[in-house]
Amino acid sequence: MRVQSTTSEYGILGVRDVDFHLDRYPPSPDLAELVERHWVVTWALPPGRRASVTLLPQPCVNVVLDRGVLAVAGVGRERFTYAYTGEGRVFGTKFRPGAFLPFLGCPVSTITDVTMPAARLWGPPAEELAARMTGSVPELIAQMEGFLRARWPAPDPQVALVGRIVAALLRDREVARVEDIVARFGIPARTLQRLFARYVGVSPKFVLRRFRLHEAAARLAEEQDRPWAEVAAELGYFDQSHFIRDFGAAIGLTPAAYAQACRRREEPVGA
């Protein structure tokens, strides 16, 4: 049975694939309950040129191989900018929201906004894995998946529950407030907050807002002449000042200024 996606393909701010290329790969079926996807970013810049990409992270934990170092990146609440030169690549495995807790063994909120060496969690085998991961993308995926299979945790029914809730936050336009989730799933608000703090690392309100802002930024980048107020209304923001405030806090620009930067194909924000 195909497992429903619990994250979007958004998160990169501005016009996509200007100086880099992003590829996504589905996990093997036996890992899809906990792993959302694998991803690879590659670039090849001429000598002397520098570039950067700014991201607004998904509410997910990633295991990332960058410059030979394997790290566990917790959910990031703030945007960040990655600068690069020459030729290179970064490989990552994105876990479903809530699905990393069985590997971590403690609340995911303990690593929110934290990037730590994977060896802190898995010991020397993580460093040995990083040293071996130098081949093709299919080889990287096979190595990472083999590593995870050897450490696959016992089933946790709460992970599936969190996944269903996150899928509703992601896709259902009728879910405009946390209270809508409380009513639909019959979970008391305080219980829902504790569940998300433990499994996702951020609140359900944060997840809902992040998904909506991801989509808003993507639409404004792709349809740069479309009125931003129309985009806001489609995404459930009927208070324009509220949308401007949320968008500016997350992206660093007003919706209109962001669309203008995308129209000029400029890097719209900085770290």
C-alpha angles and dihedrals in degrees: 000000000000113000114228117246116253099190135051128231091246130101104096108105124220127009111346130238098008098138101000142041127229123202126183127202129191118236123246110278094250090059099041094095090071106014119070098189148310120250139191129197116196133180140176115191127180117254114286095018123120127193138174141197126208122212137191100207126235116239089259140106116242132196105213134192110203125163091345095308122114113211140173111229115199123208109300116216096190132057116255137193124226116202122201143175137185116006126328150123140220121209124201143176114212117206123208115261106277094010099102096065094084088058095042097046095210137061112307088222087076089072099037108133088006129117112191135175110270087229088070087066103030104023127220094340088071091056090047090051091051091052091054096047100093103108137085124316093258088053092050091051092048092049094049093046092048089051092051094046090056088056099035110151129227115271116277115195091202090067091062091047092052089048092055091049093048091049089055091049090050101046113017114089089192087068101083100144138029087249088067090059091047090054096043098048098031093233120142113244095243092049090050091051092051092046092054094044090054101040107024102027096228135060125273088244090057091050093049093048093046093052092049093047091048090056093044092052091047093050093048090049093049099037100034096169095050115110108259091216089062091052091048093052093049089054094052099264103131093161105072094195089054091052093048090050094049093043094048094047092052102035102029096233137070114260091254094050091046092053090049092052090050090049089056089045089236128147097266100202143016136217 
